[in-house]
Amino acid sequence: AGSAVGITRFLHRRGCTITGGVSHELDSDTKFWSALGIEFLQVPAFSEIGTDTLTRAVDLVREADLTILCAFPFGHGNAANLDIAEQAQELLILDENAGLCRRAFFGDASELERKFRRLEKTWGMVSYEGACDYVSDRLGH
């Protein structure tokens, strides 16, 4: 879906050390992160995030100073991203205007939306500009 391209570009230009999340093969995020040499976890297109990938992703999130959850549709293939985000030390949830995709819930939609709303209640939601300002302030720029 490429939902992380914009914020990744911003962070990269600011000199941040970046690790990507879990991205599906053929996704724009996969191509962009690969081109920039950013560490990320790739799964086959249209597949679910498996146990090994989930464990590795949780490790990356726990090591990160800041985790950013972009706006994208949640379904069977990427539902584990919500479980991964729950492990963040600090989480910014980007609103739908921050990316190329609308946030939607498919499959077990009510359960996925419940998980998302719990994260939103804990961390709030920010605009792309708000996230950029927050990161710039943390970096002292």
C-alpha positions as CSV (number, residue, x, y, z in Angstrom):
1,A,0.0,0.0,0.0
2,G,3.0,2.3,0.5
3,S,1.5,3.9,3.6
4,A,5.0,4.4,5.2
5,V,6.7,6.0,2.2
6,G,6.1,9.6,3.2
7,I,7.0,9.3,6.9
8,T,10.0,7.2,6.0
9,R,11.2,9.8,3.5
10,F,10.9,12.5,6.2
11,L,12.8,10.4,8.8
12,H,15.5,9.4,6.4
13,R,16.1,13.1,5.4
14,R,16.4,14.0,9.1
15,G,19.1,11.3,9.5
16,C,17.1,9.0,11.8
17,T,18.1,5.4,12.1
18,I,15.1,3.6,10.7
19,T,13.8,0.0,10.8
20,G,10.7,-0.7,8.8
21,G,8.0,-3.0,9.9
22,V,6.5,-6.0,8.2
23,S,5.9,-5.4,4.6
24,H,4.4,-7.7,1.9
25,E,6.3,-8.5,-1.2
26,L,5.5,-6.2,-4.1
27,D,4.3,-3.4,-1.7
28,S,5.6,0.1,-2.3
29,D,7.0,0.2,1.2
30,T,9.0,-3.0,0.4
31,K,10.5,-1.4,-2.7
32,F,11.2,1.9,-1.0
33,W,12.8,0.4,2.1
34,S,14.9,-1.9,-0.1
35,A,16.1,1.0,-2.2
36,L,17.2,2.9,1.0
37,G,18.8,-0.1,2.6
38,I,16.4,0.0,5.5
39,E,16.1,-3.1,7.6
40,F,12.6,-4.6,7.5
41,L,10.8,-7.9,7.5
42,Q,9.2,-9.1,4.3
43,V,6.4,-11.7,3.8
44,P,5.0,-13.0,0.6
45,A,2.2,-11.0,-1.1
46,F,-1.2,-11.6,0.4
47,S,0.0,-13.9,3.1
48,E,-0.4,-13.6,6.9
49,I,2.4,-12.6,9.2
50,G,3.8,-15.9,10.5
51,T,5.0,-16.6,14.0
52,D,8.7,-16.2,13.2
53,T,8.2,-12.9,11.5
54,L,5.9,-11.7,14.3
55,T,8.6,-12.6,16.9
56,R,11.3,-10.8,15.0
57,A,9.0,-7.8,14.4
58,V,8.2,-7.5,18.1
59,D,12.0,-7.6,18.8
60,L,12.5,-4.7,16.4
61,V,9.7,-2.7,18.0
62,R,10.9,-3.2,21.5
63,E,14.4,-2.0,20.5
64,A,12.9,1.1,18.8
65,D,12.8,4.5,20.5
66,L,9.6,5.3,18.6
67,T,7.2,3.2,16.6
68,I,4.9,4.7,14.0
69,L,1.7,3.0,12.9
70,C,0.6,4.2,9.5
71,A,-2.9,4.3,8.1
72,F,-3.7,1.2,6.0
73,P,-6.4,-1.4,5.8
74,F,-6.2,-4.2,8.4
75,G,-7.2,-7.7,7.4
76,H,-6.0,-11.3,7.8
77,G,-2.7,-10.7,6.1
78,N,-1.5,-7.9,8.3
79,A,-3.7,-8.1,11.5
80,A,-0.6,-9.0,13.5
81,N,0.7,-5.4,13.0
82,L,-1.7,-4.4,15.8
83,D,-0.2,-7.0,18.1
84,I,3.3,-5.7,17.2
85,A,2.3,-2.1,17.8
86,E,1.1,-3.1,21.3
87,Q,4.7,-3.8,22.2
88,A,6.0,-0.3,21.4
89,Q,7.7,1.7,24.0
90,E,6.3,4.8,22.4
91,L,3.7,4.8,19.6
92,L,2.6,7.4,17.1
93,I,-0.6,6.5,15.2
94,L,-0.9,8.4,12.0
95,D,-4.3,9.6,11.0
96,E,-5.8,8.7,7.6
97,N,-4.7,11.9,6.0
98,A,-1.1,11.0,6.5
99,G,-0.9,8.3,3.8
100,L,-2.2,6.9,0.6
101,C,-4.7,4.6,2.2
102,R,-7.8,4.7,4.3
103,R,-7.9,2.7,7.5
104,A,-10.4,-0.1,7.3
105,F,-11.0,-3.4,8.9
106,F,-11.7,-6.7,7.1
107,G,-12.0,-10.3,8.1
108,D,-12.6,-10.3,11.9
109,A,-13.3,-6.6,11.5
110,S,-14.9,-6.0,15.0
111,E,-11.9,-7.6,16.8
112,L,-9.4,-5.7,14.7
113,E,-11.2,-2.4,15.2
114,R,-11.4,-3.1,18.9
115,K,-7.6,-3.7,19.1
116,F,-7.0,-0.6,17.1
117,R,-9.3,1.6,19.2
118,R,-7.5,0.3,22.3
119,L,-4.2,1.5,20.9
120,E,-5.8,4.8,19.8
121,K,-7.2,5.3,23.3
122,T,-3.8,4.7,24.9
123,W,-1.6,6.7,22.4
124,G,-4.0,9.0,20.5
125,M,-3.6,9.8,16.9
126,V,-1.6,12.4,15.1
127,S,-1.5,14.0,11.7
128,Y,1.5,13.6,9.4
129,E,2.5,17.2,10.2
130,G,2.1,16.5,13.9
131,A,4.4,13.4,13.7
132,C,7.0,15.4,11.8
133,D,6.9,18.2,14.4
134,Y,7.1,15.6,17.2
135,V,10.2,13.9,15.7
136,S,11.8,17.3,14.9
137,D,11.3,18.4,18.5
138,R,12.8,15.2,19.8
139,L,15.8,15.6,17.5
140,G,16.2,19.2,18.5
141,H,15.7,20.6,14.9
